[in-house]
Amino acid sequence: MEVTPMDSKIAIRVSNLNFTYPDGTPALRGVFLTVRKGESLGIMGPNGAGKSTLALHLNGILQGEGEVEIMGLPINKKNLKEIRRKVGFVFQDPDDQLFCPTVREDVAFGPLNMGLAPDVVEWAVGRSLAWVGMEGSEDRSPHHMSFGEKKRVALATVLSMEPEILVLDEPVANLDPQGRREFINLVKSLDVTKVIVSHDISLNEEVCNRIAVMDKGKIVAEGPTSKILEEKAFLLEHGLA
């Protein structure tokens, strides 16, 4: 296939993606989506709309029927390692992401698996923790931290890999107001392509320049954030207050 100049500006391309869970529950029904490099896309929708399922396809955690390309690379077994270096996924619950005895080990896990030298890994750990405001916490146990601190460390584990795309699933859920504000400011400061999965309208309004609305496994609308969010009746129709 000939690559056009426009192709080089595309970070994510999803074409006719379908996915059904083992119990027979259909989660994605013919999803088409394009995300440009540098864009901040919000994916909104009610519970069960397929938002998180779609997000989990963006670095190959799930693989359904259809096509998903990251920076021009199709997600397949051959490309999976490279794609997971390019796409950092931050889970809604940081306990799903933190499994080592210390913060240092959690943040170093990815760079070590990339085969980086120990001194480079240590540098990556320190830089990532500084980015998220958790410098000096290397020897702490993440399991004894507050929820907000865990969220920051979980983000650091992803940033240590220097991803080109950041996917965040409900990034401010369960944070107190101060923690929410700090995390939003942190996410806004990161100069990468972002996909933010959330039904939090104010979060999407502040962080995202484009919105895709999902319902019943399909994208039912997408466009500039201001245009989508002014359609109050439409949002209510799809379970978004």
Phi, psi and omega per residue, in radians:
M1 nan 2.332 3.120
E2 -1.270 2.343 3.132
V3 -1.635 2.158 3.135
T4 -1.631 2.860 3.092
P5 -0.973 -0.580 -3.141
M6 -1.125 -0.624 -3.123
D7 -1.016 -0.638 -3.085
S8 -1.188 -0.243 -3.138
K9 -1.683 0.004 -3.080
I10 -1.692 2.202 3.115
A11 -1.563 -0.724 -3.075
I12 -2.350 2.322 3.031
R13 -2.318 2.108 3.108
V14 -2.020 2.229 -3.080
S15 -2.253 2.052 3.030
N16 0.871 0.892 -3.084
L17 -1.494 2.225 3.096
N18 -2.208 2.494 3.106
F19 -2.638 2.339 3.087
T20 -2.209 2.278 3.133
Y21 -1.244 2.759 -3.073
P22 -0.956 -0.463 3.140
D23 -1.419 0.069 3.112
G24 1.656 -0.002 -3.139
T25 -1.345 2.045 3.093
P26 -1.319 2.246 -3.085
A27 -1.935 -0.602 3.105
L28 -2.234 2.359 -3.071
R29 -2.284 1.523 3.065
G30 1.158 0.965 -3.110
V31 -1.486 2.266 3.002
F32 -2.084 2.311 -3.104
L33 -2.756 2.422 3.043
T34 -2.255 2.324 3.099
V35 -2.179 2.209 -3.129
R36 -1.490 2.711 3.098
K37 -1.051 2.345 3.118
G38 1.488 -0.120 -3.118
E39 -1.375 2.660 2.979
S40 -2.016 1.875 -3.079
L41 -1.841 2.266 3.009
G42 -1.727 2.310 3.046
I43 -1.910 1.999 -3.067
M44 -2.014 2.790 3.071
G45 2.806 2.880 3.135
P46 -1.241 2.966 3.055
N47 -1.004 2.389 3.138
G48 1.453 0.125 -3.106
A49 -1.309 -0.353 -3.105
G50 1.871 0.140 -3.066
K51 -1.059 -0.950 -3.098
S52 -1.175 -0.620 3.101
T53 -1.077 -0.749 3.087
L54 -1.085 -0.797 -3.121
A55 -1.040 -0.672 -3.120
L56 -1.210 -0.231 3.050
H57 -1.463 -0.240 -2.991
L58 -1.378 -0.219 2.962
N59 -2.309 0.363 2.980
G60 1.430 0.192 3.049
I61 -1.088 -0.725 2.960
L62 -2.014 2.585 3.092
Q63 -2.394 1.939 -3.128
G64 -1.772 -2.783 3.107
E65 -1.661 2.297 -3.058
G66 2.251 -2.892 -3.089
E67 -2.173 2.370 3.008
V68 -2.288 2.162 3.110
E69 -2.081 2.392 3.084
I70 -2.082 2.049 -3.109
M71 0.882 0.693 3.111
G72 1.485 -0.118 -3.136
L73 -1.681 2.144 3.051
P74 -1.192 2.486 3.091
I75 -1.329 1.961 3.059
N76 -2.654 3.084 -3.068
K77 -1.020 -0.689 -3.106
K78 -1.113 -0.689 -3.031
N79 -1.678 -0.051 -2.928
L80 -1.039 -0.746 -3.125
K81 -1.090 -0.770 3.140
E82 -1.168 -0.683 -3.141
I83 -1.153 -0.682 3.138
R84 -1.253 -0.309 2.988
R85 -1.356 -0.590 -3.104
K86 -1.384 -0.540 -3.045
V87 -1.991 2.002 3.074
G88 -1.687 2.209 -3.093
F89 -1.940 2.165 3.099
V90 -1.913 2.013 -3.086
F91 -1.257 2.742 3.099
Q92 -1.050 -0.767 -3.138
D93 -1.752 1.982 -3.099
P94 -1.093 -0.376 3.108
D95 -1.159 -0.317 3.058
D96 -1.339 -0.211 -3.025
Q97 -1.993 -0.347 -3.062
L98 -1.896 2.048 -3.035
F99 -2.382 0.030 -3.104
C100 -1.716 2.834 -3.128
P101 -1.157 -0.522 -3.105
T102 -2.262 2.784 3.083
V103 -1.050 -0.747 -3.140
R104 -0.969 -0.807 -3.100
E105 -1.152 -0.675 3.116
D106 -1.113 -0.821 -3.074
V107 -1.251 -0.508 -3.126
A108 -1.408 -0.249 -2.996
F109 -0.984 -0.861 -3.109
G110 -1.126 -0.934 3.124
P111 -1.004 -0.651 3.104
L112 -1.110 -0.720 3.117
N113 -1.187 -0.340 3.053
M114 -1.391 -0.158 3.121
G115 1.477 0.350 -3.134
L116 -1.274 2.671 3.127
A117 -1.156 2.610 -3.089
P118 -0.930 -0.706 -3.128
D119 -1.201 -0.585 3.094
V120 -1.224 -0.679 3.097
V121 -1.079 -0.788 -3.135
E122 -1.096 -0.667 3.085
W123 -1.130 -0.741 3.140
A124 -1.118 -0.676 3.115
V125 -1.097 -0.870 -3.122
G126 -1.082 -0.722 -3.131
R127 -1.159 -0.753 -3.103
S128 -1.152 -0.729 3.116
L129 -1.160 -0.614 3.082
A130 -1.149 -0.683 3.123
W131 -1.001 -0.698 -3.053
V132 -1.690 0.153 3.094
G133 1.284 0.486 -3.123
M134 -2.111 0.441 3.103
E135 -1.072 2.531 -3.122
G136 1.524 -0.004 -3.096
S137 -1.765 0.207 -3.003
E138 -0.954 -0.660 -3.043
D139 -1.660 0.052 3.116
R140 -1.375 2.714 3.030
S141 -1.504 2.150 3.130
P142 -1.096 -0.410 -3.080
H143 -1.306 -0.196 3.103
H144 -1.858 0.206 -3.129
M145 -1.606 2.869 3.015
S146 -1.218 2.875 -3.135
F147 -1.053 -0.738 -3.141
G148 -1.103 -0.704 3.096
E149 -1.131 -0.707 3.102
K150 -1.066 -0.702 3.132
K151 -1.062 -0.705 3.138
R152 -1.156 -0.750 -3.136
V153 -1.155 -0.707 3.103
A154 -1.038 -0.704 3.084
L155 -1.136 -0.685 3.124
A156 -1.095 -0.627 3.129
T157 -1.074 -0.534 3.124
V158 -1.432 -0.753 -3.104
L159 -1.135 -0.450 3.134
S160 -1.112 -0.319 3.118
M161 -1.578 -0.041 -3.108
E162 0.927 0.985 -3.111
P163 -1.217 2.673 3.039
E164 -1.572 -0.365 3.139
I165 -2.267 2.357 3.121
L166 -2.063 2.145 3.113
V167 -1.964 2.130 -3.108
L168 -2.111 2.174 -3.137
D169 -1.720 1.975 -3.120
E170 0.780 1.091 -2.966
P171 -1.154 -0.417 -3.100
V172 -1.959 0.175 3.114
A173 -1.093 2.370 3.065
N174 1.231 0.179 3.044
L175 -1.580 2.541 3.057
D176 -1.275 2.933 -3.037
P177 -0.953 -0.746 -3.140
Q178 -1.175 -0.760 3.121
G179 -1.106 -0.648 3.121
R180 -1.097 -0.843 -3.132
R181 -1.077 -0.757 -3.132
E182 -1.126 -0.692 -3.110
F183 -1.231 -0.678 3.099
I184 -1.080 -0.795 3.126
N185 -1.057 -0.677 3.128
L186 -1.112 -0.828 -3.133
V187 -1.091 -0.726 3.135
K188 -1.088 -0.514 -3.073
S189 -1.357 -0.258 -3.053
L190 -1.439 2.177 -3.054
D191 -1.608 1.188 3.099
V192 -2.440 2.921 2.987
T193 -1.195 2.350 -3.066
K194 -2.207 2.409 2.965
V195 -2.149 2.057 -3.058
I196 -2.028 2.027 -3.141
V197 -1.639 2.019 -3.113
S198 -2.923 2.572 2.986
H199 -1.693 0.158 3.135
D200 -1.419 1.802 -3.039
I201 -1.111 -0.728 -3.093
S202 -1.165 -0.615 3.068
L203 -1.072 -0.872 -3.134
N204 -1.099 -0.659 3.138
E205 -1.090 -0.664 -3.071
E206 -1.424 -0.612 -2.965
V207 -1.773 -0.574 -2.927
C208 -1.789 2.455 3.073
N209 -1.640 -0.205 3.098
R210 -2.519 2.606 -3.102
I211 -2.207 2.420 2.925
A212 -2.061 2.211 3.136
V213 -1.757 2.237 3.114
M214 -1.952 2.583 3.011
D215 -2.752 2.342 3.113
K216 0.907 0.724 3.024
G217 1.437 0.106 -3.127
K218 -2.241 2.729 2.956
I219 -1.509 2.045 -3.043
V220 -1.737 -0.215 3.072
A221 -2.904 2.607 2.975
E222 -2.688 2.652 -3.131
G223 2.908 -3.038 3.115
P224 -0.989 2.510 -3.062
T225 -0.949 -0.825 -3.083
S226 -1.072 -0.661 -3.118
K227 -1.220 -0.754 -3.128
I228 -1.151 -0.761 -3.025
L229 -1.313 -0.252 3.094
E230 -1.454 -0.146 3.134
E231 -1.525 1.279 -3.004
K232 -1.062 -0.771 -3.120
A233 -1.115 -0.712 3.126
F234 -1.099 -0.779 3.141
L235 -1.085 -0.752 3.107
L236 -1.101 -0.656 3.129
E237 -1.065 -0.516 -3.103
H238 -1.899 0.507 2.965
G239 1.307 0.380 -3.139
L240 -2.036 1.986 -3.072
A241 -1.259 nan nan
